[in-house]
């Protein structure tokens, strides 16, 4: 996948889509939430999508608040 941004973006999109479809039945826990946020952030960076980046930042903020 090195240098194949299109395939990487599609795979990230597939994983994120799967998580979003199943999150109601199988909520993410601990490190899974962190990985999900990182993948969402990476996809937002690849797409230069400001809304995705903002959403990932809010998700990270929520994770930090959970630790308190």
DOLO-387563 format. One record per residue: x, y, z of N, C-alpha, C, CB in turn; residue number from 1; residue in one letter. Coordinates in steps of 0.02 Angstrom, whole numbers. Glycine has a CB too. Example, Ala and Ser with C-alpha at 12.3 -4.5 7.8 and 13.67 -1.06 7.14 Angstrom:
<milums>
{nu:660 | nv:-284 | nw:390 | cau:615 | cav:-225 | caw:390 | cu:660 | cv:-165 | cw:390 | cbu:565 | cbv:-224 | cbw:452 | resi:1 | resn:A}
{nu:642 | nv:-112 | nw:354 | cau:684 | cav:-53 | caw:357 | cu:645 | cv:2 | cw:394 | cbu:704 | cbv:-30 | cbw:286 | resi:2 | resn:S}
</milums>
This chain:
<milums>
{nu:41 | nv:-60 | nw:0 | cau:0 | cav:0 | caw:0 | cu:43 | cv:63 | cw:0 | cbu:-46 | cbv:0 | cbw:59 | resi:1 | resn:X}
{nu:106 | nv:56 | nw:7 | cau:149 | cav:116 | caw:7 | cu:140 | cv:152 | cw:-59 | cbu:223 | cbv:97 | cbw:19 | resi:2 | resn:X}
{nu:119 | nv:215 | nw:-55 | cau:109 | cav:255 | caw:-114 | cu:41 | cv:246 | cw:-146 | cbu:161 | cbv:239 | cbw:-164 | resi:3 | resn:X}
{nu:0 | nv:200 | nw:-120 | cau:-66 | cav:187 | caw:-149 | cu:-119 | cv:219 | cw:-104 | cbu:-79 | cbv:110 | cbw:-157 | resi:4 | resn:X}
{nu:-124 | nv:284 | nw:-108 | cau:-170 | cav:321 | caw:-65 | cu:-242 | cv:300 | cw:-75 | cbu:-163 | cbv:395 | cbw:-78 | resi:5 | resn:X}
{nu:-260 | nv:285 | nw:-137 | cau:-330 | cav:268 | caw:-151 | cu:-351 | cv:204 | cw:-116 | cbu:-340 | cbv:261 | cbw:-227 | resi:6 | resn:X}
{nu:-308 | nv:153 | nw:-118 | cau:-324 | cav:90 | caw:-84 | cu:-325 | cv:100 | cw:-8 | cbu:-274 | cbv:35 | cbw:-103 | resi:7 | resn:X}
{nu:-276 | nv:136 | nw:17 | cau:-274 | cav:150 | caw:89 | cu:-337 | cv:186 | cw:112 | cbu:-211 | cbv:190 | cbw:107 | resi:8 | resn:X}
{nu:-357 | nv:236 | nw:74 | cau:-417 | cav:274 | caw:91 | cu:-479 | cv:230 | cw:90 | cbu:-426 | cbv:334 | cbw:43 | resi:9 | resn:X}
{nu:-483 | nv:186 | nw:40 | cau:-541 | cav:141 | caw:36 | cu:-543 | cv:92 | cw:95 | cbu:-539 | cbv:102 | cbw:-30 | resi:10 | resn:X}
{nu:-485 | nv:65 | nw:113 | cau:-483 | cav:19 | caw:170 | cu:-501 | cv:54 | cw:235 | cbu:-414 | cbv:-13 | cbw:175 | resi:11 | resn:X}
{nu:-476 | nv:114 | nw:245 | cau:-494 | cav:152 | caw:305 | cu:-569 | cv:167 | cw:306 | cbu:-454 | cbv:218 | cbw:308 | resi:12 | resn:X}
{nu:-595 | nv:186 | nw:249 | cau:-666 | cav:200 | caw:243 | cu:-708 | cv:138 | cw:259 | cbu:-683 | cbv:225 | cbw:172 | resi:13 | resn:X}
{nu:-686 | nv:80 | nw:235 | cau:-722 | cav:17 | caw:249 | cu:-722 | cv:1 | cw:324 | cbu:-690 | cbv:-40 | cbw:210 | resi:14 | resn:X}
{nu:-664 | nv:8 | nw:356 | cau:-659 | cav:-7 | caw:427 | cu:-703 | cv:41 | cw:468 | cbu:-586 | cbv:-3 | cbw:450 | resi:15 | resn:X}
{nu:-698 | nv:105 | nw:453 | cau:-738 | cav:154 | caw:489 | cu:-812 | cv:142 | cw:479 | cbu:-719 | cbv:226 | cbw:467 | resi:16 | resn:X}
{nu:-831 | nv:126 | nw:418 | cau:-901 | cav:111 | caw:403 | cu:-926 | cv:51 | cw:442 | cbu:-910 | cbv:99 | cbw:330 | resi:17 | resn:X}
{nu:-885 | nv:0 | nw:446 | cau:-904 | cav:-60 | caw:484 | cu:-913 | cv:-44 | cw:558 | cbu:-851 | cbv:-115 | cbw:476 | resi:18 | resn:X}
{nu:-868 | nv:-5 | nw:586 | cau:-874 | cav:14 | caw:656 | cu:-937 | cv:55 | cw:667 | cbu:-812 | cbv:55 | cbw:678 | resi:19 | resn:X}
{nu:-951 | nv:102 | nw:623 | cau:-1010 | cav:144 | caw:630 | cu:-1074 | cv:104 | cw:625 | cbu:-1009 | cbv:200 | cbw:578 | resi:20 | resn:X}
{nu:-1074 | nv:51 | nw:585 | cau:-1134 | cav:9 | caw:578 | cu:-1145 | cv:-36 | cw:639 | cbu:-1128 | cbv:-34 | cbw:516 | resi:21 | resn:X}
{nu:-1091 | nv:-55 | nw:673 | cau:-1098 | cav:-103 | caw:728 | cu:-1091 | cv:-73 | cw:797 | cbu:-1046 | cbv:-156 | cbw:721 | resi:22 | resn:X}
{nu:-1075 | nv:-9 | nw:801 | cau:-1061 | cav:22 | caw:865 | cu:-1122 | cv:22 | cw:912 | cbu:-1037 | cbv:93 | cbw:855 | resi:23 | resn:X}
{nu:-1181 | nv:22 | nw:885 | cau:-1241 | cav:20 | caw:927 | cu:-1248 | cv:-46 | cw:963 | cbu:-1303 | cbv:33 | cbw:885 | resi:24 | resn:X}
{nu:-1231 | nv:-101 | nw:929 | cau:-1236 | cav:-167 | caw:958 | cu:-1175 | cv:-187 | cw:997 | cbu:-1249 | cbv:-218 | cbw:904 | resi:25 | resn:X}
{nu:-1117 | nv:-162 | nw:975 | cau:-1053 | cav:-180 | caw:1007 | cu:-1013 | cv:-116 | cw:1019 | cbu:-1013 | cbv:-230 | cbw:964 | resi:26 | resn:X}
{nu:-1027 | nv:-81 | nw:1074 | cau:-991 | cav:-19 | caw:1089 | cu:-916 | cv:-31 | cw:1095 | cbu:-1018 | cbv:14 | cbw:1153 | resi:27 | resn:X}
{nu:-878 | nv:18 | nw:1073 | cau:-805 | cav:14 | caw:1079 | cu:-784 | cv:26 | cw:1151 | cbu:-771 | cbv:65 | cbw:1032 | resi:28 | resn:X}
{nu:-729 | nv:-6 | nw:1170 | cau:-703 | cav:1 | caw:1237 | cu:-630 | cv:21 | cw:1235 | cbu:-712 | cbv:-63 | cbw:1277 | resi:29 | resn:X}
{nu:-610 | nv:61 | nw:1284 | cau:-541 | cav:77 | caw:1294 | cu:-499 | cv:92 | cw:1232 | cbu:-509 | cbv:24 | cbw:1330 | resi:30 | resn:X}
{nu:-452 | nv:48 | nw:1220 | cau:-404 | cav:58 | caw:1166 | cu:-438 | cv:56 | cw:1097 | cbu:-350 | cbv:5 | cbw:1169 | resi:31 | resn:X}
{nu:-493 | nv:20 | nw:1091 | cau:-531 | cav:18 | caw:1028 | cu:-554 | cv:88 | cw:1009 | cbu:-592 | cbv:-30 | cbw:1033 | resi:32 | resn:X}
{nu:-577 | nv:126 | nw:1059 | cau:-599 | cav:195 | caw:1045 | cu:-541 | cv:237 | cw:1021 | cbu:-630 | cbv:226 | cbw:1109 | resi:33 | resn:X}
{nu:-484 | nv:228 | nw:1052 | cau:-424 | cav:266 | caw:1033 | cu:-405 | cv:250 | cw:961 | cbu:-365 | cbv:251 | cbw:1081 | resi:34 | resn:X}
{nu:-403 | nv:186 | nw:943 | cau:-386 | cav:166 | caw:875 | cu:-436 | cv:193 | cw:825 | cbu:-382 | cbv:88 | cbw:870 | resi:35 | resn:X}
{nu:-500 | nv:189 | nw:842 | cau:-553 | cav:215 | caw:798 | cu:-542 | cv:290 | cw:785 | cbu:-623 | cbv:204 | cbw:829 | resi:36 | resn:X}
{nu:-528 | nv:328 | nw:837 | cau:-515 | cav:400 | caw:830 | cu:-455 | cv:413 | cw:785 | cbu:-505 | cbv:433 | cbw:898 | resi:37 | resn:X}
{nu:-402 | nv:373 | nw:795 | cau:-341 | cav:381 | caw:754 | cu:-355 | cv:366 | cw:681 | cbu:-286 | cbv:335 | cbw:780 | resi:38 | resn:X}
{nu:-394 | nv:314 | nw:668 | cau:-410 | cav:297 | caw:598 | cu:-453 | cv:351 | cw:567 | cbu:-446 | cbv:228 | cbw:595 | resi:39 | resn:X}
{nu:-501 | nv:377 | nw:606 | cau:-544 | cav:431 | caw:582 | cu:-503 | cv:493 | cw:566 | cbu:-599 | cbv:447 | cbw:634 | resi:40 | resn:X}
{nu:-454 | nv:508 | nw:610 | cau:-410 | cav:565 | caw:600 | cu:-367 | cv:554 | cw:537 | cbu:-364 | cbv:575 | cbw:661 | resi:41 | resn:X}
{nu:-340 | nv:494 | nw:528 | cau:-299 | cav:479 | caw:470 | cu:-339 | cv:487 | cw:405 | cbu:-270 | cbv:409 | cbw:475 | resi:42 | resn:X}
{nu:-400 | nv:461 | nw:404 | cau:-441 | cav:468 | caw:345 | cu:-457 | cv:541 | cw:331 | cbu:-506 | cbv:428 | cbw:353 | resi:43 | resn:X}
{nu:-472 | nv:579 | nw:383 | cau:-484 | cav:651 | caw:375 | cu:-424 | cv:687 | cw:347 | cbu:-504 | cbv:682 | cbw:441 | resi:44 | resn:X}
{nu:-364 | nv:668 | nw:369 | cau:-303 | cav:698 | caw:344 | cu:-292 | cv:680 | cw:270 | cbu:-242 | cbv:675 | cbw:385 | resi:45 | resn:X}
{nu:-304 | nv:618 | nw:254 | cau:-294 | cav:596 | caw:184 | cu:-342 | cv:633 | cw:137 | cbu:-304 | cbv:521 | cbw:178 | resi:46 | resn:X}
{nu:-402 | nv:644 | nw:160 | cau:-454 | cav:677 | caw:119 | cu:-451 | cv:753 | cw:124 | cbu:-523 | cbv:653 | cbw:139 | resi:47 | resn:X}
{nu:-410 | nv:779 | nw:169 | cau:-409 | cav:851 | caw:183 | cu:-479 | cv:875 | cw:201 | cbu:-382 | cbv:891 | cbw:122 | resi:48 | resn:X}
{nu:-513 | nv:835 | nw:244 | cau:-582 | cav:847 | caw:263 | cu:-583 | cv:879 | cw:333 | cbu:-623 | cbv:781 | cbw:262 | resi:49 | resn:X}
{nu:-595 | nv:944 | nw:334 | cau:-594 | cav:981 | caw:397 | cu:-647 | cv:956 | cw:446 | cbu:-604 | cbv:1055 | cbw:384 | resi:50 | resn:X}
{nu:-704 | nv:937 | nw:421 | cau:-758 | cav:913 | caw:466 | cu:-738 | cv:847 | cw:499 | cbu:-823 | cbv:904 | cbw:427 | resi:51 | resn:X}
{nu:-707 | nv:802 | nw:461 | cau:-685 | cav:739 | caw:490 | cu:-631 | cv:751 | cw:543 | cbu:-658 | cbv:692 | cbw:436 | resi:52 | resn:X}
{nu:-586 | nv:797 | nw:529 | cau:-533 | cav:813 | caw:577 | cu:-562 | cv:844 | cw:640 | cbu:-482 | cbv:861 | cbw:545 | resi:53 | resn:X}
{nu:-612 | nv:887 | nw:632 | cau:-644 | cav:918 | caw:690 | cu:-680 | cv:864 | cw:731 | cbu:-695 | cbv:972 | cbw:667 | resi:54 | resn:X}
{nu:-715 | nv:818 | nw:697 | cau:-750 | cav:764 | caw:731 | cu:-701 | cv:720 | cw:769 | cbu:-790 | cbv:722 | cbw:681 | resi:55 | resn:X}
{nu:-644 | nv:704 | nw:738 | cau:-595 | cav:662 | caw:772 | cu:-567 | cv:698 | cw:833 | cbu:-537 | cbv:643 | cbw:723 | resi:56 | resn:X}
{nu:-556 | nv:763 | nw:828 | cau:-531 | cav:801 | caw:885 | cu:-582 | cv:800 | cw:942 | cbu:-517 | cbv:875 | cbw:865 | resi:57 | resn:X}
{nu:-646 | nv:805 | nw:926 | cau:-698 | cav:802 | caw:977 | cu:-701 | cv:733 | cw:1009 | cbu:-766 | cbv:820 | cbw:947 | resi:58 | resn:X}
{nu:-691 | nv:681 | nw:968 | cau:-691 | cav:613 | caw:995 | cu:-631 | cv:602 | cw:1042 | cbu:-688 | cbv:562 | cbw:937 | resi:59 | resn:X}
{nu:-573 | nv:629 | nw:1023 | cau:-515 | cav:624 | caw:1067 | cu:-527 | cv:662 | cw:1132 | cbu:-452 | cbv:653 | cbw:1032 | resi:60 | resn:X}
{nu:-559 | nv:719 | nw:1128 | cau:-575 | cav:758 | caw:1188 | cu:-621 | cv:717 | cw:1234 | cbu:-607 | cbv:825 | cbw:1169 | resi:61 | resn:X}
{nu:-670 | nv:685 | nw:1204 | cau:-716 | cav:643 | caw:1243 | cu:-679 | cv:586 | cw:1277 | cbu:-773 | cbv:615 | cbw:1199 | resi:62 | resn:X}
{nu:-630 | nv:557 | nw:1242 | cau:-590 | cav:504 | caw:1272 | cu:-551 | cv:529 | cw:1333 | cbu:-542 | cbv:475 | cbw:1221 | resi:63 | resn:X}
{nu:-523 | nv:589 | nw:1327 | cau:-486 | cav:617 | caw:1383 | cu:-532 | cv:628 | cw:1443 | cbu:-454 | cbv:682 | cbw:1363 | resi:64 | resn:X}
{nu:-592 | nv:651 | nw:1430 | cau:-639 | cav:663 | caw:1485 | cu:-661 | cv:598 | cw:1518 | cbu:-700 | cbv:701 | cbw:1459 | resi:65 | resn:X}
{nu:-662 | nv:543 | nw:1480 | cau:-680 | cav:479 | caw:1509 | cu:-629 | cv:455 | cw:1560 | cbu:-688 | cbv:427 | cbw:1454 | resi:66 | resn:X}
{nu:-567 | nv:475 | nw:1551 | cau:-514 | cav:453 | caw:1595 | cu:-517 | cv:486 | cw:1664 | cbu:-448 | cbv:468 | cbw:1564 | resi:67 | resn:X}
{nu:-558 | nv:538 | nw:1671 | cau:-562 | cav:572 | caw:1736 | cu:-615 | cv:543 | cw:1778 | cbu:-575 | cbv:645 | cbw:1726 | resi:68 | resn:X}
</milums>
